Amino acid sequence: SWRISTSSSSSLASAYGVAVTGTMLCTTILVSTVMLMLWKWPPLLAV
């Protein structure tokens, strides 16, 4: 039978949140780098 306690469910949700936040941060950094370096956008528009 499947049993998910509150603590394991909470830690799973926490790990998911950390993963999503990390992914969003990496995506933002990479897209900003492409805007500045490859597309030669002004820094104010890239931010």
N, C-alpha and C positions, 0 to 999 in steps of 0.2 A: 504494500500500500504506500501511497505517496503522503509524506508528511513534511510540511514546510513550517518551521517554527517562525515566530515573529523575528527573532534575532537573525536567522539566516536570510529571511526575506528582506530585512532591513539592510543587511550588509550587501546583499545582491543589488539592491536599489542604489546603495551608495557607490558601489563599484561601477555600475552603469552610468551614474551621474559623472563620476570622475572620467570615465572613458569618453563620454560625449563632450565634456568640457575640454579635454585634451585634444580631441579631434577638431573641435571648433577653433581652438587656439592655433593649432598647426595650420589649418586651412587659411586662417586670417593672415598669418605670417607669410605663408607661401604666396598667396594672392597679392598681398602688398608688395612683396619682393618682385613679382612679375610686373606689376603696375609700374614700379619705380625703375627697374633695370631694363626690362625688355620693351615695354610700351612707352617709356620715357615720360610718364605722367608727372605733373608737378606734385611735390610732396603733400600739399594741402588737399588735392583731389584724391590721392592714394589713401589718405587716412580717412 
